[in-house]
C-alpha cells in the first residue's frame, strides 16, 4: 500500500508541476513596402520551442482572380502555396453547392457546430491568457503633408480602438507600446507588431478536456 500511495502522490505532483508550466506564444507581423513577414513561435521552459512557423512573403497573383501566394516554413520543412490548386478546390465547392444543395447544407451545419465548439474552446483558452509584450509601431508618409497628417491621426485612432478591444479580453502585464511616426515628404508605409502571450499549460489541458467531453456528449445526443 505504501508504494501505491507513493506512486499516486508522485503522479499528482508530476501533473501539478506540469500544469504550472508557462507556455509563451510570440507573434510578429512586419510589413515593409509590399513585403509581409509573419512569424509565430510557441515555446515553454525557457527556450524549448514547441512549434514555429514563418511566412516570409505574401504575394498577390492574378491567375483568373487575385489570389494570395506565399512560402510557409516550419522548423522542419518549407511549403509553397499553390493558387491554381486552391482555386480549383473552390470551384469544386461551388459546383457541389449547385448540383448537391442537400449535401452542402449538411456540411454547413457540421461546420457551424464545430465553429461553435471552437469558439467556446478559444474563449476558455483566452480567459487564462496574459499579454507580456505588446509593441506596435507604424510609419507612414506621403508627399502631401496634409495627407500624411490626416492618415497619421487615423492610424492613431485605429490603434487606440484595437488596444481597447484587446484589453477587454486579455490583461496586460506590462504597459503596451504603440507608435505612429509620420514621414513628411516621402512615400512610405511600414508597420511592425510584436506580441508575446503567456498561458498555463494546465489551463490548455483543462480547456482541451472540456472540448473532448462536450463533443462526446453532443455526439451521444445526436445518435
N, C-alpha and C positions, 0 to 999 in steps of 0.2 A: 504493500500500500504506500509505503514511503516513497518508492521510486515513481509510482503513478502520480502522487501529489507533486513530486519534484518535476516530472515531465509536464504536467498541466501548468504548473507555475512558470516553467521555462517558456512554454508556448504563449501563455498570456503576456509575459514580459516581452517576448520577441515581437508579438503583434502590436503591443502598446508602443514599443520603440519604433516599429515600422510606421505606425500611424502618425508619429510625431515628426517624421522626416518632411522637410520642406521641399516642394517642387517649384522650380523657377521657370517661368516662360518669358523669354526675351523676344520681343517683336520689333523689327526695324524695317521701316519703309523709307526709301530715299528716291527722290525724283530730281534729275538734273537735266534740264532741257527736254529732250524727247526720250531719255533713258529712265527706266524704272528699275529699282532694285528692292526685292523683298527677301527678308531672312527671318526665319523662326527657329528658335533653339530652345529645347526643353532639357533641363538639367536638374540634378539633385546631388546632395553630398559633396558640395564644393564644385568640382569640375567634371563630375561624372555626367556625360552628355547622354541622354536617353534617345533623343531624336533631334535632327536638324534638317531644314530644307531651305534651299536658296533658289530664288528666281531672279537671275541677274538682269535680264532684259525682257520687256514685253513690247512686242511689235504688233501693228495692225496691218493685216494683209487685205487685199481687195480681190479675193477669188470668189466670184459670184456676188458675195456680200462681204462687208467688212467683218473681219474675224481676228481674234487675238491669237498670236503665236508666241511661244516662249520656250526656254530651255530650263527645265526644273532639275535641280541637283540635290541629292541627299548625301549622307556620309559614304554610301557605297556605290552609287551609280548616278548617271545623268540621263534624263529622258526629255526628248523634244516633242512638243505637242504637234499634232497633225490636223491642221484646219480642214482639209478636204474630208478626212475620215470623220471628223466631228460634224461637219455639215451633212454628210451622208446619213449619219445617225439621226440627226434632227429631221431630215426629210422622211426617213422611215417612220419616225414617231408621228409625224403629221399624216402620212398615208394610213398608219394604223388607226389613228383617230377618225379619219374619214371612212375607212372601209369596215372598221370594227368598233363602233362607238361604245358598245357594252363593255368590251374588254378594257378600253382606255378609261372608262368611268370607274371600273373596278380597281384599276391600277391607281387612279387618282384618290380613291377612298383609302387605299392602303398607304399611299404617300402622306395623306392628311393625318392618318393615325400615327405613323412613325414620326411625322413632323411634330405632333403634339407631345409624344414621348420624349423626343429630342429636346424640345423647348423646356419641358419640366426638368429634364436631366441637367441642362445647362443652367437653368435658374438655381438649381440646388448647388451646382458647382460654383457659380458666381457668388452665391451667398457666403462662401468661405474664402474668397479671393481678396487679396490686398494688393495695392499698387506700390511698388518700391521706388520706381523711377518713371517719370513722365516728362520727356523733353520733346518739344515740338517747335521747330524753327522753320520759318519760311522767308524767302527773299523774293521780292517782286519788283520789276522795273519796266517802265515804258518810256519811249522817247517823249511822250506828252506828260509833263509833270502833273497836270490835273488828273489824268487817268491813273497815274501812279498813286497819288494821294487818295483818290476815291477807292481804288481796289485795295489799298493797304488798310483803310478803315473797314472795308467789307470783310477782309480776311480776319481782322481782329475780332469782329462781331461773330463770325463763324466759329472761331476757336473758343471764344468765351461760352457760346451756347453748347458746343460739343463737350467742353470741360465740365460744365454744369450737369449735363446728362450723364456723363461717366461717373461723376462724384455721387450721384443719386444711387448708383448701383454698387460702386466699389469704393471702399475707404482708402485714402492716400496716406502712406507712412511718411512721405517727405513732400515738401512743397513742390507742386508741378511748375515747370518752366515752359512758358510759351513766348515766342518771339516772332515778330513780323518786321523785316528790315526792308525799307523802301530803297530802290536803286534808281534814283532820278537820272534821266537822260540815257538810259540803257535798256535794251530789251532783255529781260531776264526773268526766269521763274525757277526757283529751287525750293525744295521742301524736304525736311528730314524729321521723321517721327520715331522715337525710341521709347518703348515701354517695357518695363520688367514687372511681371506679376508673380505673386507668391501664393501657394495654396498647400495645405497639409495633404500628404499622401493618404492619410486616413479619411479625410473628407472626400477625396476622389473615390476611394474604395467604397465608402458608405453610399455615395450617390450611384455608383455602378450597381451595387447590390440592390438598391431600391428600384433601379431601372429594370433589372432582370426579374425581380419579384413582381413588379407591376405588369410587365409584358406577359409573364406566365399566367397571372390572374386574368388578364384580358383574353388571352388565348383560350383558357378554360371556359370563360363566359361566352365566347363566340361559338364554341362547339355545341 
